């Protein structure tokens, strides 16, 4: 009996499906079609339950990108995770369930059916993060799951609230909804897309296998929030407070990537930075630009993760960039793809990321921004180049400190084939999509110094990144601790006391501030309050009468 290779079978199916979705996406884009399909599930008396699918060019192009990346991640995983062990087959079906949940979320115009895909993403991501069954994986999985559940609460409240408008089909009710519904949806999307203050789960989710990281952090889980906000786009979305939060996310993640030594966490922080840019462009009013950057970012970020996975694979699971070095000597092809994705991430001209990133930053100059937001956007471009140059220096230029690379070499296998296709996509996909979506019809006139400012920030970032490598510790240790612990967002840590108040408290005897002002403090306060009321109620009736008279006099 012939044994079926599940990985190759599913790769062929998903790759052929992505081509079909691309074909229909281009037809829908060219003719400006949209299709509403209503499937009757069951009917009880006069009550009918339907599943509604809404297809348009945005939806089909996004499914094409998700399918393309998923197919090559599955091909890559066939070698990375093994072919036929029970755990690898379980991994494959978890990935397929993850992709199915994402597609269910993409095609739904109904908030109730969106919740089906939204919750599916959260649940399956938990199963994938804890896949390696270590203590670290379990903790990371709990952080990921619980933070995403916060967003689910907001979405559940929105579902119950929206029912008062007569339907859950939000596409037809944009101008009727209350602004608070949009606020709830925005907060829900902030948790999924890991914006401040819900950022801590994104680096923690790096405990998952590398192919999962490539899928989760490029086109599925983290982009679900951005996609939902593009679908819900309304005048209320142009909120200055939300714009500030997304710009600060972009700044914070770039700073934290400069002080991180874990290879996958550096790439996770760069994902967070790009998500901040997408959200910023969305709150500036450029929903098309945000979607364009969403698609181009998916290509080069998946390539970046898959290349880093090959480095980790050949270095006995080492993820510390200080132990890497000179990988370009023995793995030139993988290194070339890795550097292509890094340059695309930086926005180097005429690569895929340049077309979307450059256009967003230039169009933001026309939005009457205050100087603070303007500087954060441009400064974050320079910071992106700084941590990229640092990563390049540690992995390519420094001598290897770990072990001999004599057995490592580039050979034609499934992993190299998948990164080759994604490398070509990272180079050509941005300009092709720009021509297809007619996004080059924007005509913006800027003065020369403002036009060259983006290129200047890229060059300055590269120069500063090279210079910072030769400096020692220039500032106090608390600054490095502040950035290394993600601006103290990992947990309610006692370092915040040291940094802000200047005194140290023993970790074992201290109530963290999150507990003091949270559950522990509230329970302590409630106990004191109940004791006080108990003493109060033990008094005579005349005291009650006196207190009523006093309150009446105050009210009058």
BELRA-V506017 format. One record per pair of residues at least 12 apart in sequence whose ideal C-beta (glycine too) atoms are under 6 Angstrom apart, sorted by the first residue. I is the first residue (numbers start at 1). J is the second residue. If there is no record, write none. Layout:
I_J, I_J
This chain:
6_92, 7_74, 7_78, 10_74, 11_71, 11_74, 11_75, 14_67, 14_70, 14_71, 15_71, 17_67, 18_64, 18_67, 18_68, 21_60, 21_63, 21_64, 22_64, 24_60, 25_57, 25_60, 25_61, 25_64, 28_57, 28_60, 29_57, 34_56, 35_55, 36_54, 37_53, 38_50, 38_52, 39_51, 52_109, 52_110, 53_107, 54_109, 59_106, 59_107, 62_106, 63_103, 63_106, 65_219, 65_295, 65_298, 66_102, 66_219, 69_218, 69_219, 69_302, 70_99, 72_418, 73_211, 73_214, 73_215, 75_414, 75_418, 76_211, 76_306, 76_415, 76_418, 77_211, 78_414, 79_413, 79_414, 79_415, 80_211, 94_124, 94_127, 94_128, 97_124, 98_124, 101_117, 101_120, 101_121, 101_124, 102_220, 104_116, 104_117, 105_117, 105_118, 105_224, 109_169, 109_171, 110_168, 110_169, 111_159, 111_162, 111_168, 111_170, 112_159, 112_168, 115_155, 121_221, 121_224, 122_148, 125_221, 126_141, 126_145, 128_208, 128_212, 129_141, 129_144, 129_205, 129_207, 129_208, 131_209, 136_207, 137_207, 140_204, 140_207, 143_201, 143_204, 144_201, 144_205, 147_191, 147_198, 147_201, 150_191, 151_188, 151_191, 151_192, 154_184, 154_187, 154_188, 155_188, 157_184, 158_181, 158_184, 158_185, 161_181, 174_234, 179_236, 182_234, 182_236, 185_232, 189_225, 189_228, 189_229, 192_224, 192_225, 193_222, 193_225, 193_226, 193_275, 194_272, 195_245, 195_246, 195_249, 196_245, 196_248, 196_249, 199_489, 200_489, 200_490, 202_268, 202_272, 203_265, 203_268, 206_264, 206_265, 206_268, 210_309, 213_305, 214_302, 214_305, 214_306, 217_271, 218_298, 218_301, 218_302, 219_298, 222_275, 223_294, 226_278, 226_294, 229_282, 230_287, 230_291, 233_287, 238_285, 242_283, 243_283, 246_276, 246_279, 246_280, 247_280, 247_373, 247_376, 249_276, 250_273, 250_276, 250_277, 250_380, 251_376, 251_380, 252_487, 253_269, 253_272, 253_273, 254_273, 254_380, 254_383, 254_384, 255_483, 256_269, 256_483, 256_486, 257_269, 257_270, 257_387, 258_386, 258_387, 259_480, 259_483, 259_484, 261_320, 261_321, 261_322, 262_319, 263_308, 263_319, 263_321, 264_319, 266_391, 267_304, 271_301, 274_297, 278_290, 278_293, 278_294, 281_360, 284_364, 284_367, 286_363, 289_359, 289_360, 292_356, 292_439, 293_356, 296_352, 296_353, 296_356, 296_430, 299_425, 299_426, 299_429, 300_341, 300_344, 300_345, 300_352, 300_353, 300_426, 302_422, 303_341, 303_422, 303_423, 303_426, 304_341, 306_419, 307_334, 307_337, 307_338, 307_419, 310_334, 310_415, 314_408, 321_394, 321_395, 323_401, 323_402, 324_395, 325_398, 325_399, 325_400, 326_399, 326_400, 327_395, 328_396, 330_405, 330_408, 330_409, 331_408, 331_410, 333_410, 337_419, 337_423, 340_423, 340_426, 341_426, 342_388, 344_426, 346_384, 346_385, 346_388, 351_427, 352_426, 352_429, 352_430, 355_430, 355_431, 355_434, 358_454, 361_377, 361_454, 362_444, 364_377, 378_457, 381_457, 382_457, 382_460, 382_461, 385_458, 385_461, 385_462, 386_461, 386_464, 386_465, 389_462, 389_465, 389_466, 390_465, 393_469, 478_499, 481_495, 482_499, 492_512, 492_513, 492_514, 494_507, 494_510
